[in-house]
């Protein structure tokens, strides 16, 4: 995605079976069901989904992404975090959170 893309709208990539990798480092908001059902989404090149600038994640945003193994948050935690954002992802799914706060 280009750096100018700051919001992923609802259902933007929903059920997109061919989507394997996506760079979300500059995205601020991921709306409801944005990646719901993207079964091929692994983001292996990125070590999982990296969410550096995101402040809002909608309901079911990554639901049913059965191959997604991790999500990494850097900086401030999202102020809005929807319901079942990471439902039905890989069985070994992990969330990593890194903060510059001392």
C-alpha positions as CSV (number, residue, x, y, z in Angstrom):
1,X,0.0,0.0,0.0
2,X,1.2,3.5,-0.7
3,X,2.2,5.6,2.3
4,X,-0.7,7.9,1.6
5,X,-3.2,5.1,2.5
6,X,-4.2,5.8,6.1
7,X,-7.5,3.9,6.4
8,X,-8.5,0.4,5.2
9,X,-12.3,0.6,4.8
10,X,-14.8,-2.0,5.9
11,X,-14.7,-5.2,3.8
12,X,-11.9,-3.7,1.6
13,X,-10.0,-7.1,1.3
14,X,-12.7,-9.3,2.9
15,X,-12.5,-12.9,1.5
16,X,-9.5,-12.1,-0.7
17,X,-8.0,-15.6,-0.8
18,X,-5.0,-14.6,-2.9
19,X,-3.7,-11.9,-0.4
20,X,-0.6,-13.2,1.3
21,X,1.3,-10.2,2.4
22,X,0.4,-6.5,3.0
23,X,2.4,-3.7,4.6
24,X,0.2,-1.8,7.1
25,X,3.0,0.3,8.8
26,X,1.6,3.7,7.7
27,X,-2.1,2.8,8.2
28,X,-4.0,4.6,11.1
29,X,-7.4,2.8,11.0
30,X,-8.5,-0.6,10.0
31,X,-12.3,-0.8,9.8
32,X,-14.7,-3.6,10.4
33,X,-14.1,-6.9,8.5
34,X,-11.3,-5.3,6.5
35,X,-9.4,-8.5,6.1
36,X,-12.1,-11.0,7.3
37,X,-11.7,-14.4,5.7
38,X,-8.3,-13.7,4.0
39,X,-7.2,-17.3,4.6
40,X,-3.9,-16.9,2.8
41,X,-2.8,-13.9,4.7
42,X,0.4,-14.8,6.6
43,X,2.6,-11.7,6.2
44,X,5.6,-14.0,6.5
45,X,7.9,-11.4,4.9
46,X,7.0,-9.1,7.8
47,X,7.0,-11.7,10.5
48,X,3.2,-11.2,10.8
49,X,1.1,-8.1,10.6
50,X,3.0,-5.0,11.7
51,X,0.7,-2.2,13.1
52,X,3.0,0.8,13.9
53,X,0.6,3.7,13.4
54,X,-2.8,2.2,13.9
55,X,-5.1,3.9,16.5
56,X,-8.3,2.0,15.6
57,X,-9.1,-1.6,14.6
58,X,-12.7,-2.5,13.9
59,X,-14.7,-5.6,14.7
60,X,-13.6,-8.8,13.0
61,X,-10.8,-6.9,11.2
62,X,-8.6,-10.0,10.9
63,X,-11.2,-12.6,11.7
64,X,-10.9,-16.0,9.9
65,X,-7.4,-15.3,8.7
66,X,-6.5,-18.9,9.6
67,X,-2.8,-18.6,8.6
68,X,-2.1,-15.4,10.4
69,X,0.4,-16.2,13.1
70,X,1.2,-12.8,14.7
71,X,0.4,-9.1,15.1
72,X,3.0,-6.6,16.2
73,X,2.0,-3.2,17.7
74,X,4.7,-0.5,18.0
75,X,4.3,2.7,19.9
76,X,0.9,3.5,21.5
77,X,-1.7,0.8,21.8
78,X,-4.8,1.3,19.6
79,X,-7.4,3.5,21.5
80,X,-10.2,1.6,19.7
81,X,-10.0,-2.1,19.5
82,X,-13.1,-3.9,18.2
83,X,-14.7,-7.2,19.1
84,X,-13.1,-10.5,18.0
85,X,-10.4,-8.7,15.9
86,X,-8.3,-11.8,15.7
87,X,-10.9,-14.6,15.9
88,X,-10.1,-17.9,14.2
89,X,-6.5,-17.1,13.3
90,X,-3.6,-19.6,13.4
91,X,-3.6,-21.8,16.6
92,X,-0.1,-20.5,17.5
93,X,-1.1,-16.8,17.0
94,X,0.7,-14.3,19.2
95,X,0.4,-10.5,19.8
96,X,3.6,-8.5,20.3
97,X,3.6,-5.0,21.7
98,X,6.7,-2.8,21.8
99,X,6.7,0.7,23.3
100,X,9.3,3.4,23.5
101,X,8.0,4.4,26.9
102,X,10.5,4.1,29.7
